[in-house]
Every structure is written in structure tokens, then in C-alpha cells.
Amino acid sequence: MLGQISGAQDEWRMNDRRRFIGLVVAGGSLALAARKSSAPSKEPPKRTAAPVHPTEDLMREHGVLGRMMLIYEEGLKRLESGTSISAEVIASALRLQQHFLDDYHQKLEEDQVFPRIEAAGGRKEITRVLRQQHEAERKLTAQLLKNATPSGLGSSERRAALVEGFRSLNRMLRPHTLWEDTVLFPAFHQLFTGAEFEKLGETFDAFERRALGPSGFEGVLAEVSQLEKNLGIDNLSAFTAHI
């Protein structure tokens, strides 16, 4: 009888130890989980893109203009060879240029860039020439639009005027943008502290929204891309030299 009681007590003690160990393990697991949940996340912080500074903004707009010049070069090639080309494609490119270049980019330069350069006492000769070229571009683009019609493409005289006009336009715009990128814009950048330049970027952004609408620069780039597709020059590899 005493043996039975002793055995029962031993079994009870064993079960009690098991329950105690179970509680300790469970408590430890909860504590570990709590520590893990309260530990700082090891995921890298989300990166915020740096703002586009004014000179970068102006230079990428020159990139869009350069792609428009490729469209004009393709048009020139087709006009000279007698290859079919839609008058609407030519006219669309010219209208986009008036909207993007005349009403926005050049006006931004004339309002925000040239006066500051001139006020600082430098590069007045180059800003004088650049203003003249802006005016020449506006007149030349308007003349080209008059001939960028189905009847204009059907006339040998007006077709020749388109060819000469596009040659003159590209010949002027290419050095115009290169001089600005390498001479004027670096001088412009040096007029500002970092904080001042960032603040000016906000002014540029506001002007872009007013002039180009909600789609802004990206909307213009999308239109240029579509014109490239219409002419079959939207594949960068097509411009690779074969040696």
C-alpha cells in the first residue's frame, strides 16, 4: 500500500515538473517573439530620388529636342529621295516643337536663365546670339508648317523649301544647344548655392506645369516617341554603325 502511495507521489511530481517546464518553454517563446517584434526592422530605408536640378532639367529638354532633330533628318532623307512620308507626321512634329520649344523651353531660358547671366556681367555676347536664334527658330518653324501639308508635299517647289528649311533648322539648333550645354549652363549653375539652386528648381517645375500641363516633360517625351514609331526610327540599335 505504501509503495502504491509512493509511486503515485512520484508520478504526480513528474507531471508537475513537465507542466512547469512547459510553462517555462512557452514563456520563453513568447518573450523571444516579443523581442523579435520590437526589434528594429533590418529592411533598408526607402530611397527618395534626388530632385532634378535646373541645369539637368534644361539639358534633358535639349535631349528631347535632339530626338526631334532626328525626326527632321529622317523627313529630309525621305523628301530628298522621294520616299513617301505623311505630311501630318511632319506637321505634328513642328506643332510639338512650337508648344515645347517656343512656348516653354525658350521662354524659360529667356525669363530665368539669360537675365541672371547678364546681370552677373558675363556671357552677354552669347546670350545676345542665343536670343537671335530663338527668334529665327520661331520664324523658320512657322514657315515650315505652311509647307507641311499634302499639297505642299505634292509641289516640287514647296517640297524643296521644306528640305532647305529643315537643313537650316537643324544646322542652327545643334550648335545652339551644344553651346548652351557646355558654356552657358555651367556658368549659370555657378551663380547659386545648393539651397538656392534647389529653390530655383521648384520655380522651374511650376513653370513646366503651367506651360505643358499635368503630363509635363514626360508627356512631350511620349509624343516624340510616338512620332519616332510612326517613322520607324524608334529602335536605338538602328543607329549603330556597322564596321
Secondary structure, 3 states (H helix, E strand, C coil): CHHHHHHHHHHHHHHHHHHHHHHHHHHHHHHHHHHHHHCCCCCCCCCCCCCCCHHHHHHHHHHHHHHHHHHHHHHHHHHHHCCCCCHHHHHHHHHHHHHHHHHHHHHHHHHHHHHHHHHCCCCHHHHHHHHHHHHHHHHHHHHHHHHCCHHHHHCHHHHHHHHHHHHHHHHHHHHHHHHHHHHHHHHHHCCCCHHHHHHHHHHHHHHHHHHHCCCHHHHHHHHHHHHHHHHCCCCHHHHCCCC
